[in-house]
Amino acid sequence: MKINPKKILLGTANFKTKYGFKSTFINKKKSIEILNYALKKNISGIDISTNYMITNDLKKINQKKFPFISLKFTERKLKKINSKNDLMLFLKPFLSLSKKQKIDCILFHRAKDLFTKRGVTIYKILRHLKKNKKISKIGVSIYDLKEIKKILKKYKIDVLQIPFNVLDQRLLNSNFLGLLKRRKIEIHARSIFLQGLTLNENLAPTKLKKSKDLKKWFFYLKDNKFDPLSENLNFINRHKFIKKIIVGVRSKDHLNKILKKNIIVKKNYDKFNSLNLKLIDPRKW
């Protein structure tokens, strides 16, 4: 079995900009090449942020349109939106890229943005746009699971974008899965390779090279001669509660390798769960 391309959202954080630790810069030409290839391979859609806008590149791809567009709003962009008209004007170029002429999901980039006066106003505008079928879902991208309870206490949301990988299994070890299921909230997994760290130990920051949890993972891979990419995908794909997987790639070939990998073995990865926030939270690197 191979990973279902309709479950993948192509991450664009490293398109024409540097993102993350030891990031790879992808120029305009390669960005367009990757986007075209993603469409050809029936990738579900794209994950975009107002921090790394690629609207002009999207206009240059093939005439096909993406089935799913997920757009995250940063605090800086939120400050520029004062009305429904402001938001619609900003969304206009993205609407033209969608098969359905609407944005599938708009997310707040950080949970704390929801709890500002402006955040409350933007949320109300989004609810109005959702009611009028200009957007399908409202969501939040979070870093800490503790934010979930606070968010759900005040807001009705449709999507949570959550870091989830073989070392960061906080979601599995929390009490939130049942609650999210009852609320019918979609879970979109991001950082599935922990910015590439679970694929290549050479990407580890100096202060993490001696991490016991990291060494345990790579000893397992080397001792059993397992392919890191296959094992990472196997971990993610076995969890059926994940609705979408956000995948960042360095090239068209990189995306092709992900789509071609066979992931058929049922395994238990519980022993690789790390509680070390200095390891599993890239903000602390």
C-alpha positions in Angstrom: 0.0 0.0 0.0 1.2 3.5 -0.8 0.1 6.7 0.9 -3.0 8.2 -0.6 -2.2 11.4 -2.4 -5.6 12.7 -1.7 -4.6 12.8 2.0 -1.6 15.0 1.3 -1.5 18.8 1.5 1.7 20.2 -0.1 3.4 22.4 2.3 4.9 25.6 0.8 6.7 27.1 3.7 10.1 26.7 2.0 9.0 28.0 -1.4 11.1 31.1 -2.3 11.9 31.6 1.4 13.9 30.0 4.2 11.9 28.1 6.7 13.0 26.1 9.7 16.4 24.9 10.9 18.9 24.2 8.1 16.1 24.9 5.6 16.5 24.4 1.9 15.6 27.4 -0.2 13.4 26.4 -3.2 13.6 29.0 -6.0 10.7 30.1 -8.2 11.4 27.7 -11.0 11.5 24.6 -8.8 8.5 25.8 -6.8 6.4 25.9 -10.0 7.8 22.5 -11.0 6.7 21.0 -7.7 3.3 22.5 -7.8 2.7 21.2 -11.4 3.9 17.8 -10.4 1.6 17.8 -7.3 -1.4 18.5 -9.5 -0.3 15.7 -11.9 -0.1 13.2 -9.1 -3.5 14.2 -7.7 -2.2 15.7 -4.5 -5.2 16.8 -2.4 -4.2 20.5 -2.3 -1.8 23.0 -0.8 -1.1 24.5 2.6 -0.2 28.3 2.4 0.5 31.0 4.9 0.4 34.7 4.6 4.0 34.5 5.8 5.1 32.8 2.6 2.8 33.9 -0.2 3.2 32.3 -3.6 0.2 33.7 -5.3 2.1 34.8 -8.4 3.7 31.3 -8.8 0.3 29.7 -8.5 -0.9 31.8 -11.5 1.9 30.3 -13.6 1.0 26.6 -13.1 -1.1 24.5 -15.4 -4.7 25.5 -15.9 -5.9 22.8 -13.4 -7.1 24.1 -10.1 -6.3 22.6 -6.6 -9.1 20.6 -5.0 -8.2 21.8 -1.5 -6.6 25.1 -0.3 -5.6 25.6 3.3 -4.6 29.2 4.2 -3.1 30.3 7.5 -3.4 33.9 8.6 -0.5 35.4 10.6 -0.8 38.1 13.2 0.7 40.7 10.8 -1.9 40.0 8.1 -4.8 40.0 10.6 -3.8 43.5 11.6 -4.6 44.7 8.1 -8.1 43.2 7.9 -10.8 45.5 9.4 -13.9 44.3 7.5 -15.5 41.5 5.4 -14.6 43.5 2.3 -10.9 43.6 3.3 -10.8 39.9 3.8 -12.7 39.2 0.5 -10.3 41.4 -1.4 -7.3 39.5 0.0 -8.9 36.1 -0.7 -9.8 37.0 -4.3 -6.6 35.6 -6.0 -6.9 32.3 -4.0 -10.6 31.8 -4.9 -9.5 31.8 -8.6 -7.2 28.8 -7.8 -9.9 26.7 -6.3 -12.0 24.2 -8.1 -14.9 25.1 -5.9 -14.4 28.9 -6.0 -14.1 28.9 -2.2 -11.3 28.5 0.3 -11.5 25.1 2.0 -9.9 26.1 5.2 -8.7 29.3 6.8 -6.7 28.9 9.9 -5.3 31.3 12.6 -1.6 30.8 12.5 -1.3 30.9 16.3 -3.9 30.1 18.9 -3.2 33.3 20.9 -4.4 35.4 17.9 -7.9 34.2 18.5 -7.9 35.8 22.0 -7.3 39.3 20.9 -10.0 41.9 20.1 -9.1 41.7 16.5 -9.0 37.9 16.5 -12.6 37.8 17.8 -13.7 40.2 15.1 -11.9 38.2 12.3 -13.5 35.0 13.6 -17.0 36.5 13.4 -16.2 37.6 9.8 -15.1 34.1 9.0 -18.2 32.6 10.4 -20.2 34.9 8.2 -18.2 33.9 5.1 -18.7 30.2 6.0 -22.4 30.7 6.3 -22.4 32.3 2.8 -20.3 29.5 1.4 -17.2 31.5 0.6 -15.1 29.3 2.9 -15.7 25.7 4.1 -13.9 25.4 7.4 -12.3 27.6 10.1 -9.3 26.3 11.9 -6.3 26.9 14.2 -2.7 25.8 14.0 -1.4 25.0 17.4 2.0 24.1 19.0 0.8 23.1 22.5 -2.1 20.7 23.1 -2.9 22.7 26.2 -4.3 25.3 23.8 -7.1 23.0 22.7 -9.2 23.2 25.8 -9.1 27.0 25.8 -10.0 27.3 22.1 -12.9 24.9 22.3 -14.3 26.6 25.3 -14.9 29.8 23.4 -15.0 28.9 19.7 -16.6 26.5 17.3 -13.9 25.4 14.9 -13.7 22.7 12.2 -9.9 22.0 11.9 -6.9 21.7 14.1 -3.5 21.7 12.6 -1.2 19.8 15.0 2.5 18.8 15.1 2.6 15.0 14.9 5.4 12.6 14.2 7.2 9.5 15.5 9.0 11.5 18.3 6.1 13.9 19.0 3.2 11.7 20.0 1.6 14.1 22.4 -1.7 13.9 20.7 -1.9 10.1 21.2 -1.1 10.4 24.9 -3.6 13.1 25.6 -7.3 13.0 26.4 -8.2 15.2 23.4 -8.8 12.6 20.7 -12.2 11.6 21.9 -13.2 15.2 22.4 -12.2 16.2 18.9 -14.0 13.2 17.5 -17.2 14.1 19.3 -16.9 17.7 18.1 -16.3 16.4 14.6 -13.1 18.5 14.3 -10.7 17.4 11.6 -7.0 16.8 12.5 -4.4 17.9 10.0 -0.9 16.7 10.9 2.1 18.9 10.3 5.8 18.6 11.1 5.5 14.9 10.2 9.3 14.7 9.7 10.1 17.2 12.5 11.7 19.5 9.9 13.6 16.6 8.5 15.2 15.5 11.8 13.5 12.1 11.9 14.8 11.4 8.4 18.4 12.5 8.8 20.2 12.8 12.2 22.8 15.1 10.6 20.2 17.8 10.6 20.1 17.8 14.4 21.2 21.0 16.1 24.5 20.6 18.0 22.7 20.6 21.4 20.4 17.7 20.3 23.0 15.4 18.9 23.3 13.6 22.2 19.6 13.3 22.8 18.8 9.8 24.0 15.4 9.8 22.3 16.9 10.8 19.0 19.7 8.2 19.3 17.1 5.5 20.1 15.2 6.3 16.9 18.2 6.2 14.6 19.7 3.1 16.3 16.4 1.3 15.6 16.6 2.4 11.9 20.3 1.4 11.4 20.1 -1.8 13.5 17.2 -3.1 11.4 18.3 -1.5 8.1 15.0 0.3 7.8 14.4 3.2 5.4 13.7 6.4 7.4 11.2 7.8 5.0 9.2 4.5 4.9 9.1 4.3 8.7 8.0 7.9 9.1 5.2 7.5 6.6 4.2 4.2 8.1 3.8 5.8 11.5 1.7 8.6 10.2 -0.5 6.5 7.9 -1.5 4.0 10.5 -3.4 6.7 12.4 -6.8 6.9 10.7 -7.9 9.9 12.7 -5.5 12.1 10.7 -7.6 13.7 7.9 -4.8 15.5 6.1 -1.0 15.3 6.1 1.0 18.4 5.4 4.2 17.4 3.6 7.1 19.7 2.8 9.4 18.7 0.0 12.7 19.9 -1.5 12.1 18.9 -5.1 9.8 17.1 -7.5 11.8 13.9 -7.0 11.4 14.2 -3.2 7.7 14.3 -3.6 7.8 11.3 -6.0 9.7 9.2 -3.4 7.1 9.9 -0.8 4.3 8.8 -3.2 6.1 5.7 -4.2 7.0 4.3 -0.8 5.3 1.1 0.2 3.9 1.3 3.7 2.3 -2.0 4.6 3.7 -3.1 7.9 1.7 -2.7 11.1 4.1 -1.7 13.9 4.0 -0.1 17.3 6.1 3.0 17.6 5.1 3.9 21.2 8.6 3.5 22.5 9.9 6.4 20.5 7.5 8.9 22.1 9.6 11.7 23.5 8.6 14.1 26.3 11.6 16.3 25.7 10.2 19.6 24.4 13.7 20.8 23.5 13.7 18.0 20.9 10.1 17.9 19.7 9.4 21.6 19.6 11.6 23.2 16.8 10.9 26.7 18.4 13.3 25.6 21.2 16.1 24.6 18.9 
